[in-house]
Amino acid sequence: MTSTLYGIKNCDTCRKARRLLDERGIDFRFHDLRDDGLDAATLDAFLARTDWQTLLNTRSTTWRGLGAADKEALDRDRARELMLAHPTLIKRPLLVRGDTLVVGLNRSAYEGLGG
């Protein structure tokens, strides 16, 4: 089963995730959120598996660069709109393998995936 790892190529945590998957022999495709973008259907699939508060990275450089008006009245729809406009607002790495979605670098979850 092929997995997709969503992230940014120059992100240290994404590099660690890629190494961990390689070490486990897990076949994956890397999707760079900055270079490859993000479509609405993919984001909606993420949001169907986890809540928007888990997915939205409010500690990112992108978040800090947003204006106060962008951060007001934040709910699921507004967060979705922001993540579509700025895919780097998604917490990373984000691993999709079948029905499994792993948000962030969770070593125990990666180890439980098998090869």
N, C-alpha and C positions, 0 to 999 in steps of 0.2 A: 504494500500500500504506500503510495506516494503522499508525502506531507508537503504543506506549504508553510514556509516561515516568512512572516511579514515583519519588516523592520527597515532599518537604514544601514547601508553598507559601512558607514564610518562610525557606527555606534558600538562601543566596547561591549556592551551587554549582548548585542546581537551577534557579535563575533564569538563570544563565549558560547552562546546557544548553538551557533553553527558548528563549532568544535565539538561540543557535547553530542550533537546529533551524528556527526561524522564518527566519533569514537564509539557510539552505540550501533553504528552500521545502519542508521535510519536514513532511507532515501528521501530527499526533500528537494523542493524547488524554492529558491529565495526570491521573494517579491519585495523590491525596494519601494517603499511608500513614497519616497521623494521622486525617484526617477520613473516608476511605473504607475504611480497614482493609485486611486482607489475609486471604484464605482459604487453606486448606490446599492446595487443588489448584494455585493460582497459585504458592505457595511451592515446592511439589514440582516444578513446571515449571522454576522458577529453579534449584533444586538438581540437576535432571537436566542442566542446561547448564553449571554451574560448581560448584566445591567450596564447602563451607560456610565454610571459612576466608576465602575471597575475599568471600563474601556478608555475613558477620557483621562489623559495624562495632564493633570493640573500642575505638575512640577517641571514641565518641559520648557525649553527656551521659547518654543512657539507660543505656549500659553502666556508666558510672561510678556511676550511682545504684543499680545492682543490688547485692545483698548478696553476701558472699563465698561463701555456700553455692550461690548461683545460678551462679557462675563455676567451681565445682569440677567435676571429672570431665567436662570439656567434650569432647563428641564430636559427630558429625553429628546424632544423634537429640536430644541435649540442646540443641544450637544451634537446631535446627528448632523445638523446643518453645518456646525463648526468643523466637525471631523471630515465632512465631505469637502469643505473649502480648504482645510488644512490637514491633510492626512497624517502629518507628523504629530498631531495631537493624540494619536492613538498610542496607548501604552504598548511598549515593545520590549522584547520580541513578542510576537503573537503567532502561535503555532496552531495550525489546523491539520488534523489527521483524522479522517473519517468524521465521526460525530463528536470528536474531542476537540475542545478549544482550550489552549493553555495561554493565559495572559501573563506576561512577564517571564522571567527566567526562573522556572520552578524545577530544580534538578530532580527531585523525587518523581515528579510527573513525567519528566523526560525519560527517566530510567525505567518507568513502568510501561513505556510504549512498546518495548521490544524492537527487534530489528526488522 
